Amino acid sequence: MKESFLAGHCHYVRSSMEAKDWPTSVLPEIAFAGRSNVGKSSLLNSLVNHHNLAFVSNTPGRTQCINFFLYDQQIYFVDLPGYGYASVSRQQKRLWEKQIEDYLKTRQQLRRLFLLIDSRHGFKPNDILFMDFLDKIALSYQIVLTKADKISSSSYEELKKEKECLIHKRPAAYPEILITSSKDKFGVSSLCQAIHDIINNQ
């Protein structure tokens, strides 16, 4: 049976929105993005079986920096600030957007972006805009549906096929969609395998 988490050691390295403060290592990176409160921090914690690695909050918008975590001295996991949170100023939103765009456009170590989507709500307008941006800059990304414990298990495959049809013509999108739940670890082993494949293909 596959482990439902990554067995290597993972630790927090630093947080910064400024490029000058990002790790200078040439190790590959995997980034995690999505709307605020989509479950990025919870999924990161589930991936490495560490409840407190990434800060989890019930208040959207708590991830306000680009956070770097080093896994097994092999690859960085990068937790990006969530987008779409309404209770911050327009100026703050634009600052986050610009800094995230700079990271995604310029970070040569970035191998793939996992774009997290709440399985209960599907693609929202700001998700579509973000995917348009990723397609435009030709950055490889893979959709990960989160909070699968909140939907009926009978709808998993139907939901997966529906979303895969929606991204079929998107040039930068990875064709396979993953469905996960941080609460019961459903689908986390498949995400772990995808990450192992990225590491092994360097």
BADOLO-603759 format. One record per residue (C-alpha): residue in one letter; x, y, z. Coordinates in Angstrom, 3 decimals, always signed. Example, Ala and Ser with C-alpha at 12.3 -4.5 7.8 and 13.67 -1.06 7.14 Angstrom:
2
['A' [+12.300 -4.500 +7.800]]
['S' [+13.670 -1.060 +7.140]]
***
This chain:
202
['M' [+0.000 +0.000 +0.000]]
['K' [+1.358 +3.456 -0.881]]
['E' [+1.985 +5.852 +1.953]]
['S' [-0.505 +8.707 +1.986]]
['F' [+2.221 +11.268 +2.682]]
['L' [+5.790 +12.127 +1.688]]
['A' [+8.132 +10.307 +4.058]]
['G' [+11.120 +12.668 +3.775]]
['H' [+11.872 +15.545 +6.130]]
['C' [+10.330 +18.913 +5.337]]
['H' [+11.024 +22.172 +7.114]]
['Y' [+10.198 +25.847 +6.827]]
['V' [+12.957 +27.991 +5.298]]
['R' [+11.730 +31.553 +4.872]]
['S' [+8.896 +33.887 +3.880]]
['S' [+9.274 +36.882 +1.613]]
['M' [+7.600 +38.794 -1.177]]
['E' [+10.916 +40.295 -2.258]]
['A' [+12.865 +38.407 -4.942]]
['K' [+16.146 +39.359 -3.304]]
['D' [+15.152 +37.321 -0.237]]
['W' [+14.107 +34.132 -2.043]]
['P' [+16.371 +31.074 -1.728]]
['T' [+19.354 +31.278 -4.072]]
['S' [+19.602 +27.495 -4.401]]
['V' [+19.166 +25.957 -7.853]]
['L' [+17.047 +23.146 -6.403]]
['P' [+13.743 +22.643 -8.245]]
['E' [+10.547 +24.151 -6.845]]
['I' [+6.878 +23.199 -6.837]]
['A' [+4.389 +25.957 -6.087]]
['F' [+0.871 +25.751 -4.654]]
['A' [-1.696 +28.414 -5.554]]
['G' [-5.427 +28.958 -5.294]]
['R' [-8.188 +31.111 -3.898]]
['S' [-8.009 +32.101 -0.267]]
['N' [-9.366 +29.397 +2.029]]
['V' [-9.071 +26.681 -0.632]]
['G' [-6.976 +24.577 +1.740]]
['K' [-3.389 +25.125 +0.583]]
['S' [-1.808 +25.053 +4.033]]
['S' [-3.853 +22.032 +5.119]]
['L' [-2.860 +20.115 +2.005]]
['L' [+0.825 +20.948 +2.489]]
['N' [+0.618 +19.679 +6.058]]
['S' [-1.078 +16.477 +4.887]]
['L' [+1.542 +15.920 +2.189]]
['V' [+4.374 +15.735 +4.709]]
['N' [+2.337 +14.390 +7.651]]
['H' [+3.113 +17.464 +9.742]]
['H' [+0.167 +19.248 +11.357]]
['N' [+1.959 +22.544 +11.970]]
['L' [+4.373 +22.942 +9.061]]
['A' [+2.207 +25.496 +7.248]]
['F' [-0.024 +27.778 +9.322]]
['V' [-3.712 +26.893 +8.994]]
['S' [-6.405 +29.446 +9.723]]
['N' [-10.160 +29.659 +9.344]]
['T' [-9.650 +33.276 +8.304]]
['P' [-8.977 +33.669 +4.557]]
['G' [-5.977 +35.663 +3.514]]
['R' [-3.600 +34.666 +6.308]]
['T' [-0.875 +33.533 +3.894]]
['Q' [+0.465 +36.963 +2.995]]
['C' [+3.994 +36.098 +1.881]]
['I' [+5.586 +33.606 -0.461]]
['N' [+6.562 +30.792 +1.906]]
['F' [+9.398 +28.369 +1.110]]
['F' [+9.665 +24.855 +2.588]]
['L' [+12.537 +22.484 +1.825]]
['Y' [+11.632 +18.839 +1.355]]
['D' [+14.292 +16.171 +1.929]]
['Q' [+17.075 +18.490 +0.733]]
['Q' [+15.772 +17.833 -2.818]]
['I' [+13.007 +20.266 -3.700]]
['Y' [+11.273 +23.391 -2.398]]
['F' [+7.538 +23.575 -1.813]]
['V' [+6.345 +27.148 -2.300]]
['D' [+3.076 +28.309 -0.728]]
['L' [+1.764 +31.355 -2.592]]
['P' [-0.697 +33.879 -1.079]]
['G' [-4.296 +33.084 -1.912]]
['Y' [-6.128 +35.238 -4.412]]
['G' [-9.712 +36.461 -4.411]]
['Y' [-9.909 +37.527 -0.772]]
['A' [-12.103 +40.619 -0.580]]
['S' [-11.242 +41.964 +2.893]]
['V' [-7.909 +43.545 +2.056]]
['S' [-7.312 +46.825 +0.315]]
['R' [-7.194 +47.060 -3.471]]
['Q' [-3.616 +48.313 -3.169]]
['Q' [-2.635 +45.264 -1.082]]
['K' [-4.317 +42.935 -3.566]]
['R' [-2.451 +44.480 -6.474]]
['L' [+0.847 +44.233 -4.578]]
['W' [+0.283 +40.522 -3.938]]
['E' [-0.707 +39.952 -7.554]]
['K' [+2.390 +41.733 -8.867]]
['Q' [+4.751 +39.828 -6.597]]
['I' [+3.130 +36.476 -7.389]]
['E' [+3.307 +37.282 -11.104]]
['D' [+6.990 +38.165 -10.759]]
['Y' [+7.685 +34.865 -9.024]]
['L' [+5.807 +32.811 -11.626]]
['K' [+7.325 +34.647 -14.591]]
['T' [+10.936 +34.699 -13.458]]
['R' [+11.555 +31.675 -11.245]]
['Q' [+13.536 +29.315 -13.473]]
['Q' [+13.621 +26.593 -10.793]]
['L' [+9.832 +26.267 -10.860]]
['R' [+8.884 +22.885 -12.318]]
['R' [+5.136 +22.837 -11.821]]
['L' [+2.374 +24.790 -10.165]]
['F' [-0.410 +22.908 -8.434]]
['L' [-3.553 +25.021 -8.743]]
['L' [-5.966 +24.168 -5.948]]
['I' [-9.710 +24.388 -6.600]]
['D' [-12.441 +23.806 -4.015]]
['S' [-14.297 +20.716 -5.271]]
['R' [-17.609 +22.085 -3.959]]
['H' [-17.478 +25.258 -6.040]]
['G' [-15.433 +24.438 -9.141]]
['F' [-13.789 +27.123 -11.267]]
['K' [-14.620 +30.677 -10.226]]
['P' [-13.951 +33.716 -12.460]]
['N' [-10.678 +34.510 -10.695]]
['D' [-9.544 +30.883 -11.210]]
['I' [-10.219 +31.244 -14.926]]
['L' [-8.260 +34.502 -15.051]]
['F' [-5.363 +32.854 -13.240]]
['M' [-5.364 +29.921 -15.660]]
['D' [-5.436 +32.362 -18.576]]
['F' [-2.322 +33.993 -17.122]]
['L' [-0.562 +30.621 -16.680]]
['D' [-1.389 +29.636 -20.261]]
['K' [-0.085 +32.971 -21.503]]
['I' [+3.296 +32.572 -19.790]]
['A' [+3.390 +28.838 -20.659]]
['L' [+3.868 +27.712 -17.060]]
['S' [+3.000 +24.060 -16.506]]
['Y' [+0.205 +23.652 -13.958]]
['Q' [-1.964 +20.849 -12.626]]
['I' [-5.417 +21.178 -11.109]]
['V' [-5.901 +19.700 -7.633]]
['L' [-9.472 +19.594 -6.352]]
['T' [-9.556 +19.980 -2.568]]
['K' [-12.036 +19.236 +0.235]]
['A' [-13.331 +16.054 -1.408]]
['D' [-14.712 +14.984 +1.979]]
['K' [-17.340 +17.706 +1.504]]
['I' [-18.847 +16.091 -1.608]]
['S' [-20.445 +12.739 -2.347]]
['S' [-17.957 +9.953 -3.072]]
['S' [-20.129 +8.846 -6.002]]
['S' [-19.453 +12.137 -7.749]]
['Y' [-15.621 +11.951 -7.659]]
['E' [-15.054 +10.522 -11.121]]
['E' [-17.859 +12.543 -12.704]]
['L' [-16.421 +15.740 -11.241]]
['K' [-12.926 +14.815 -12.392]]
['K' [-14.061 +14.121 -15.967]]
['E' [-16.097 +17.331 -16.086]]
['K' [-13.127 +19.463 -15.036]]
['E' [-10.722 +17.632 -17.338]]
['C' [-13.004 +18.476 -20.255]]
['L' [-12.887 +22.145 -19.251]]
['I' [-9.078 +22.260 -19.285]]
['H' [-8.620 +20.024 -22.336]]
['K' [-7.745 +22.909 -24.649]]
['R' [-5.624 +24.837 -22.178]]
['P' [-2.046 +24.601 -23.493]]
['A' [-0.180 +24.770 -20.173]]
['A' [-2.535 +22.577 -18.135]]
['Y' [-1.471 +19.079 -17.146]]
['P' [-4.192 +16.730 -18.474]]
['E' [-4.813 +14.752 -15.275]]
['I' [-6.785 +16.331 -12.436]]
['L' [-6.239 +15.128 -8.871]]
['I' [-8.954 +15.012 -6.198]]
['T' [-7.867 +15.306 -2.565]]
['S' [-9.054 +15.704 +0.992]]
['S' [-6.663 +16.885 +3.691]]
['K' [-9.106 +15.744 +6.358]]
['D' [-9.125 +12.045 +5.500]]
['K' [-6.027 +11.928 +3.225]]
['F' [-8.133 +10.886 +0.231]]
['G' [-6.092 +11.303 -2.973]]
['V' [-3.014 +12.627 -1.151]]
['S' [-0.998 +9.549 -2.180]]
['S' [-1.676 +10.379 -5.854]]
['L' [-0.367 +13.909 -5.296]]
['C' [+2.686 +12.447 -3.535]]
['Q' [+3.331 +10.236 -6.560]]
['A' [+3.088 +13.233 -8.890]]
['I' [+5.677 +15.043 -6.763]]
['H' [+7.979 +12.002 -6.729]]
['D' [+7.733 +11.879 -10.521]]
['I' [+8.795 +15.529 -10.735]]
['I' [+11.746 +14.898 -8.408]]
['N' [+12.856 +11.780 -10.276]]
['N' [+12.628 +13.463 -13.671]]
['Q' [+15.021 +16.280 -12.821]]
***
